[in-house]
Structures are given as C-alpha cells and as structure tokens.
Amino acid sequence: PVSSEEPSSPRPGLFQRPYVCLAIGLAAFPVAKVLYYPNNIFNFLTTLVHECGHAACAWFVGMPAIPAVSIAGGGVTQWQEQNWQIAVLVWIGLGALAWKARRARAFFIPLVVVTAIYPAIAFTKAGLALAIFGGILFEVAGAAACFVACLGAHLERPFERPLYALWGWWMVLNRVCESWLILTDASYRLGHRVIESGLAEGIPSDLTQFTLQLNVSPRPVLYLILALCLLALPISIGIARWIRSRA
C-alpha cells in the first residue's frame, strides 16, 4: 500500500541554523583569543576595518586620508587639511542621492536629514571629530554586517555562518572590554591615553583625541560606545528579518 503521508522535510544542519551559529561564534571568541594565529588574523582584520573607518569618514568631510595597517600590530590613518571643494561635492552628492531615492521613504528621509545637517558637521570641528570616531563606527557597523551575514537566509557555504558570527563578536566584544576597562580601571585608563606599541606608537588614542577635539568628558563617550556595541546585535536581527521579508 502507498502511504498518503507526505515525507517529512530533512532537519536543517547545524550550520543552517543562524542563531545556533551566533552562539557558536560567541563560544569560539575566548578560544580564538588565546590561540596565536586566529588572534593575529582577527586583530589584523579588525584594525583594517577601524582604519578604513577613519579614512572613509575623513574623506566624507573633505579631508583626503590614507589608512595603514601593519601585520605586526596596530594601524594609523593620516589625513590632510580639509579641501572644501571635496566637501561641497559630497554635499551635492548627498542631495542628488536623496532626490534619486525620493520614492523610497526608508532611504529618502535619512538622506534628507544627513544632507541638511552636513554643513554643520563638515565645516565645523565636528568634522574632525567624526573622522576620529569613524574607526569605532566602522567596527560596530562591521560587526552588525557580520551578524546580518550570519543570519542571512541563504549562504552558498553554510560553514561561513559561525565565522561571520565570530568576527562580529570579535569586533563588538573587544570594544566593549576595552571601554569597560577604561571606565573602571584607573591604571588602564592612564596607560590608554597614548598608544604604547604597534604602528601608532606614541600617538594619542582615539578617545583622547576625540574628547580633546570636542572638549567633553571621556565617560559619556565610553557609555555611547558601549550602547552602540549593545545595539549592534538587535539591529542586525531587525535588518536580517527585513531582508527575509522582502525576499
């Protein structure tokens, strides 16, 4: 006799389960930290993202910049004085993008807001502050992008999911741990004011430069960094669900 029951679909493999892969990446983080090669590789990649963030934000406000990263450790980004012609071109480009996206409200409104406030950022001391803070912004955004990739509906190679998760956790947790140590450990906070090793040895840290540029206390800046890091995962989950809903 032929059964009328439909065959049950096979259960998804371990790497086909996005949230399981997020947990695997989180569990792998402390293991990778103590192993020489994974630690070096992920530190290099994170530094590369960080320095590209400085460079991208510097160009955004009209300051030509070149990022540099060393496989031996550390990185540094040098930028020139602002070229107002570049900044004006960026401003015009933002306006053009906003006009082009006028029928897509999800993109149109943010672009209009950025276009409106751009002069107040680019042509004031906030522009340099953005270039300094850009490294951290790109780390958090990079972590969010890794989480979205891990949670994606389809990947040609499912084993990539835990790797994306690991890199995302790496960027977020490294920044969380460093910020928390600066907040709670006076000796670490004192030693963190100037970079002590690597390619940027002898250069004031990003936090030091940022707080001096805007004349603010480090504490609220560190709380902002922690908040951004904590928001990376929930925002990524929301984006991944939105992408799935439109697929």
C-alpha positions in Angstrom: 0.0 0.0 0.0 1.1 3.6 -0.7 1.1 5.9 2.3 -0.8 9.2 1.9 1.5 11.0 4.3 4.0 13.4 2.7 7.6 12.7 3.5 8.9 15.0 6.3 11.5 17.6 5.2 15.0 16.9 6.5 16.0 18.8 9.6 18.5 21.7 8.8 22.1 21.0 9.6 23.9 22.7 12.4 25.4 25.5 10.2 22.0 26.1 8.7 20.6 27.4 12.0 21.6 31.1 12.2 21.0 31.6 15.9 23.0 28.4 16.7 25.8 29.8 14.6 25.7 33.0 16.6 26.1 31.0 19.8 29.0 29.0 18.2 30.7 32.3 17.3 30.3 33.6 20.8 31.7 30.4 22.3 34.6 30.4 19.9 35.6 34.0 20.8 37.6 33.2 24.0 39.1 30.2 22.4 40.3 32.2 19.4 41.7 34.9 21.7 44.2 32.6 23.3 45.3 31.0 20.0 48.2 32.8 18.2 47.0 32.6 14.6 43.3 33.3 15.0 44.1 36.1 17.4 46.5 37.8 15.0 44.3 37.3 11.9 41.2 38.7 13.6 43.1 41.6 15.2 44.5 42.5 11.8 41.1 42.4 10.1 39.5 44.5 12.9 42.3 47.0 12.7 41.8 47.2 9.0 38.1 47.9 9.4 38.9 50.5 12.1 41.5 52.4 10.0 39.2 52.3 6.9 36.5 53.9 9.1 38.9 56.8 9.9 39.7 57.2 6.2 36.1 57.0 4.9 34.8 59.5 7.5 37.8 61.8 6.8 37.0 61.8 3.0 33.3 62.3 3.8 34.1 65.7 5.4 36.6 66.6 2.7 39.9 65.5 4.2 42.0 63.2 2.0 43.2 60.3 4.0 45.2 57.1 3.6 44.8 54.2 6.1 47.8 52.0 7.0 47.8 48.7 8.9 50.7 46.5 10.0 50.6 42.7 10.2 53.0 43.2 13.2 50.3 45.1 15.0 48.4 48.4 15.1 47.4 50.8 12.4 47.3 54.5 11.7 45.4 56.8 9.3 46.8 60.1 8.2 44.6 62.8 6.8 45.3 66.2 5.3 43.7 69.6 5.9 40.1 69.9 4.7 39.6 70.5 1.0 36.4 72.5 0.9 35.8 71.5 -2.8 35.6 67.8 -1.9 33.2 68.6 1.0 31.0 70.6 -1.4 31.0 67.7 -3.9 30.0 65.3 -1.1 27.2 67.6 -0.1 25.9 67.9 -3.7 26.2 64.1 -4.0 24.1 63.6 -0.9 21.4 65.9 -2.3 21.4 64.0 -5.6 21.1 60.7 -3.8 18.2 62.0 -1.7 16.4 63.2 -4.9 17.0 59.8 -6.6 15.6 57.9 -3.6 12.6 60.2 -3.2 10.1 57.4 -3.8 11.7 55.1 -1.2 10.9 56.7 2.1 13.1 54.4 4.1 16.2 55.9 2.3 14.8 59.3 1.4 14.2 60.6 4.9 17.6 59.7 6.3 19.4 61.1 3.2 17.4 64.4 3.6 18.4 64.6 7.2 22.1 63.9 6.5 22.1 66.4 3.7 20.5 69.1 5.9 23.0 68.7 8.8 26.1 68.0 6.6 27.4 71.6 6.7 27.1 71.7 10.5 29.3 68.6 10.6 31.8 69.1 7.7 32.5 72.8 8.2 33.0 72.8 12.0 35.2 71.0 14.4 32.7 68.2 14.4 34.1 67.1 11.0 37.5 66.2 12.6 35.7 64.6 15.5 33.8 62.4 13.1 37.0 61.3 11.4 38.4 60.3 14.8 35.3 58.5 15.8 34.9 56.8 12.4 37.1 53.9 13.4 34.7 52.8 16.1 31.7 53.5 14.0 33.0 51.2 11.3 33.9 48.5 13.8 30.3 48.5 15.2 28.8 48.7 11.6 31.2 45.9 10.5 30.1 43.7 13.4 26.4 44.4 12.5 27.2 43.4 8.9 28.8 40.2 10.1 25.7 39.3 12.2 23.4 40.1 9.3 25.5 37.8 7.1 25.3 35.0 9.7 21.6 35.4 10.0 21.1 35.5 6.2 18.5 33.2 4.6 20.9 31.7 2.1 24.7 31.1 2.1 26.4 29.0 -0.5 28.8 27.7 2.1 26.9 27.4 5.4 30.1 26.9 7.4 30.7 30.6 6.9 27.9 31.4 9.3 29.9 30.8 12.5 32.9 32.6 11.0 30.8 35.7 10.3 29.4 35.4 13.9 32.9 35.1 15.4 34.2 38.2 13.5 31.1 40.1 14.6 31.5 39.1 18.2 35.3 39.9 18.0 34.7 43.5 17.0 31.9 44.1 19.5 33.4 42.3 22.5 36.9 43.7 22.0 35.5 47.2 22.0 33.2 46.5 25.0 36.0 45.1 27.1 38.3 48.0 26.3 35.7 50.6 27.0 34.7 48.9 30.3 38.4 48.7 31.4 38.9 52.4 30.7 35.8 53.2 32.7 36.6 51.0 35.7 40.4 50.7 35.9 42.4 53.9 36.6 45.8 52.4 35.6 44.4 51.1 32.3 42.8 54.4 31.7 46.1 56.3 32.2 48.0 53.9 30.0 45.4 54.1 27.3 45.9 57.9 26.7 48.8 57.3 24.3 49.3 54.2 22.1 52.3 52.3 23.5 53.1 49.8 20.8 52.5 49.0 17.1 52.3 51.2 14.1 50.6 54.1 16.0 53.1 54.0 18.9 53.4 57.5 20.6 50.2 58.8 19.0 47.3 59.8 21.4 44.4 57.3 21.4 41.2 57.9 19.5 39.4 58.6 22.8 42.0 61.1 23.9 41.8 63.0 20.5 38.0 62.9 20.4 37.5 64.2 23.9 40.1 67.0 23.3 38.6 67.9 20.0 35.0 68.4 21.4 36.1 69.3 24.9 34.0 66.6 26.5 34.5 64.1 29.3 35.5 60.6 28.3 32.8 58.9 30.4 29.8 59.8 28.3 31.7 58.9 25.2 32.5 55.5 26.6 28.9 55.0 27.5 27.9 55.9 24.0 30.4 53.3 22.6 29.0 50.6 24.9 25.4 51.5 23.8 26.4 51.2 20.1 28.0 47.9 20.8 25.0 46.5 22.6 22.7 47.7 19.8 24.7 46.0 17.1 23.1 42.6 17.5 19.4 43.6 17.9 19.7 46.0 14.9 21.3 43.2 12.9 18.4 40.8 13.8 15.9 43.5 12.6 17.7 44.1 9.4 18.0 40.3 8.7 14.3 39.9 9.3 13.5 42.8 7.0 15.7 41.3 4.2 14.0 37.9 4.6 10.5 39.6 4.4 11.4 41.2 1.1 13.0 38.1 -0.4 
